[in-house]
Each structure stands twice: as structure tokens, then as C-alpha cells.
């Protein structure tokens, strides 16, 4: 179960990195954490707006937002 969450976090994190142009010098651990954070953020926004059906898309958008914030730092 935890391995599944880590795998989904990695995939979402990788997709979030692909959405944001430019260099994203992150390792697999940071990418996975960004993906997990994006999934949490996307899930919260989706639940608040009643858009649970768009969970994966919102997760990737949340991960992309986190990557963008990390790039600006």
C-alpha cells in the first residue's frame, strides 16, 4: 500500500516536472515528495470544489505548482 503511494507520487511528480519548462534539478526522493504533495493539494482542491473526478489532473497541476514554487526559490 505504501509502495503504491510512493509509485503514484513518483509518477505525479515526474509529470509535474514535465509541465514546468526549464531545468528541474531534483532527485527521485524530492520528485516523489513533490508528487505526494501535489496529490494532497489536488485532492483538497478537488474536494473543496466538488471535482473529485479530476483527481489525477488536479494532482499533476498541484505538483506542477510546487515545482514552479521550488524553481522560483
RANORLIN-V991321 format. One record per residue. RES is the residue in three letters. PHI is phi as a letter, one per 40 degrees, with the letter a starting at -180 (999 if undefined). Layout:
# RANORLIN-V991321
[[RES | PHI] [RES | PHI]]
This chain:
# RANORLIN-V991321
[[UNK | 999] [UNK | c] [UNK | c] [UNK | c] [UNK | c] [UNK | c] [UNK | c] [UNK | c] [UNK | c] [UNK | c] [UNK | c] [UNK | c] [UNK | c] [UNK | c] [UNK | c] [UNK | c] [UNK | c] [UNK | c] [UNK | c] [UNK | c] [UNK | c] [UNK | g] [UNK | c] [UNK | b] [UNK | c] [UNK | b] [UNK | c] [UNK | c] [UNK | c] [UNK | c] [UNK | c] [UNK | c] [UNK | c] [UNK | c] [UNK | c] [UNK | c] [UNK | c] [UNK | c] [UNK | c] [UNK | c] [UNK | c] [UNK | c] [UNK | c] [UNK | c] [UNK | c] [UNK | c] [UNK | c] [UNK | c] [UNK | c] [UNK | g] [UNK | b] [UNK | c] [UNK | c] [UNK | b] [UNK | d] [UNK | c] [UNK | c] [UNK | c] [UNK | c] [UNK | c] [UNK | c] [UNK | c] [UNK | c] [UNK | c] [UNK | c] [UNK | c] [UNK | c] [UNK | c] [UNK | c] [UNK | c] [UNK | c] [UNK | c] [UNK | c]]
